[in-house]
Every structure is written in C-alpha cells, then in structure tokens.
Amino acid sequence: MRKNKLKRASVIVLSALMSVSLAGCAFGKKEEPTTEEVYVRPSTIGETAETTLKINPNGTFIEIACEDFSGTDIDAKGAESYINSEIDAFNDEAGVSKISLIEFQEEDGVVKTAIQYSDVASYNAFNMMDIKVALYDAASANDILKAELASAQDASQSVTTTVETTDINEEELLEAGYSLEDIEEIESGSMDLEGTATETDAIATFTDANTLSVVNSDEIEGASYMMIITSEPMVYSVNGGRILYYDKHAELIDSATVRVNGNGKSVIVYEFNY
C-alpha cells in the first residue's frame, strides 16, 4: 500500500513540475507583433506601351494614354497636377463627377495615365473627339463607305486617265478607301473612277475576326452586337468581350483588341461576354 502511495505521489509531483515548466515557457515567450497587410491595388496601366481605349460592359471607358515628353521643355513630373486640375474643372462644369484619374506614372519623361470616363459623351467632350458607340447597324456602316466614296470623287474630279502619276493625290485616294492596286489601275487608265462603286450601291465589307474571311455588312447579324465608329488612331480593347469584325482601317491584335490606323473612319463590331 505504501509503495502505491509513493508511486502516486511521484506522478503528482512530476505532473506539477511539468505544468510549472510549460507555464514558464508560455510566460517567457515573446509575442510577435502582428503586421496588418496593406492592400496594393493592381495596376490599371500594367505593361501598356501605346495609347489604348478600354470599352467596359457597364458603359464606362478607361483610356490609358502614353506620352513621351523626354527631350522637350514640358515638365513631365508636374503633369499629374495639371491633369487633375483639368479633370476637376470639367467635373465642376458638369456638376457631377464624370472623369477621374485612377493612375499616373512618370519615368524618364514618359508619362502614362489611366483616366476613367463615365460614358462616351464625357470622353468625347474632354478630349474633343467624335467617337460613336451603338448597336451594330449595317446601314450606318454602308453610309460611312458612301461618304468615303463621295470624298474620293471630290478629290479626283480633275483626274483623267491620261494625267501624270504625280498629278494624282494618292494620299487622299488611300484615305478614301482605294487600294494601291486601284490607284495603279487609275493611273494606268485601266480603271475609271466614275466606274467604281457608286454612293447608292456601296456595301461595306469587314474581316471576320475568327475566320479572317471577308463578309458584307448585311451578313452580320446579332441582337447584342455593338459597334464603335472612330477615326482616332490608337488601340481599342473590349474589356470582358471580343472583337467580331473589323474594317480595312483596323488590324486585329488579339481576340479582344484592334489597332485603328486613322486613315479613315473605322467601324469595329464587338460583343461582351454576358
């Protein structure tokens, strides 16, 4: 009996010593200071290297502008305050916040900005541009082509099939939609400008972004198809969507992005991935 009591006492003492030891470790342990994680907003500009207009599903637009002021007298570092003052003045006049500068970068005289616009009207007013966004309409696309043809006819009223090559304004004819092959035939006399497509029978053509085949404007059908009409040379990107068709004044960069060359009024057909 005595042996059992001693054994039990030994267990109790050992347990007590372990408790004291553990308590001492816990008591002596320093608490590490907790650091609060700081949220870093992802860059809107990212790796963008040329001016890009992003079209958002909610009707807003973000323009990432890239300007190189190196080698000029412009104070690139002071550009941010100037841009903010211009935006504030615009919003004050509108009576509501329509535009906001969401990111600014400056490095070695190269300034990149990301400015968000509430709608295309605000973008046009602030930048003095005339970009249109609407549901796709074949008639509107055809009207643009007809206007180009009329411009070409005006530019070539004095052109005959026997004139010297240098007498033909090739630049205006290119801007009006004539190909280099067309101009060569006009210059050689094998094509008469009056014999080209007229303003009444003109049908706009597009390149299918998926198959790269050529389609007529009236072959494009889609209740949710949108179009942007622009002559501003820059990159256009559909955020959360894809490019469907583009005309001769644009080139496809990827499934959601085109580059417009500014040689004429361009029509880009796209849709969002709702």
Stockholm file with secondary structure:
# STOCKHOLM 1.0

chainA/1-274         MRKNKLKRASVIVLSALMSVSLAGCAFGKKEEPTTEEVYVRPSTIGETAETTLKINPNGTFIEIACEDFSGTDIDAKGAESYINSEIDAFNDEAGVSKISLIEFQEEDGVVKTAIQYSDVASYNAFNMMDIKVALYDAASANDILKAELASAQDASQSVTTTVETTDINEEELLEAGYSLEDIEEIESGSMDLEGTATETDAIATFTDANTLSVVNSDEIEGASYMMIITSEPMVYSVNGGRILYYDKHAELIDSATVRVNGNGKSVIVYEFNY
#=GR chainA/1-274 SS CHHHHHHHHHHHHHHHHHHHHHHHHHHHCCCCCCCCCCCCCCCSSTTCCSCEEEECTTSCEEEEEEEECTTSSSCGGGHHHHHHHHHHHHHHHHTSCCEEEEEEEEETTEEEEEEEESSHHHHHHHHTCCCEEEECCHHHHHHHHHHHHHHHHHHTTTCCTTSCGGGSCHHHHHHTTCCHHHHHHHHHTSSCGGGSCCTTTCCCEEEETTTCCEEEGGGCCCTTCEEEEECCCSEEEETTEEEEEECTTEEEEETTEEEECSSSCEEEEEEECC
#=GC SS_cons         CHHHHHHHHHHHHHHHHHHHHHHHHHHHCCCCCCCCCCCCCCCSSTTCCSCEEEECTTSCEEEEEEEECTTSSSCGGGHHHHHHHHHHHHHHHHTSCCEEEEEEEEETTEEEEEEEESSHHHHHHHHTCCCEEEECCHHHHHHHHHHHHHHHHHHTTTCCTTSCGGGSCHHHHHHTTCCHHHHHHHHHTSSCGGGSCCTTTCCCEEEETTTCCEEEGGGCCCTTCEEEEECCCSEEEETTEEEEEECTTEEEEETTEEEECSSSCEEEEEEECC
//
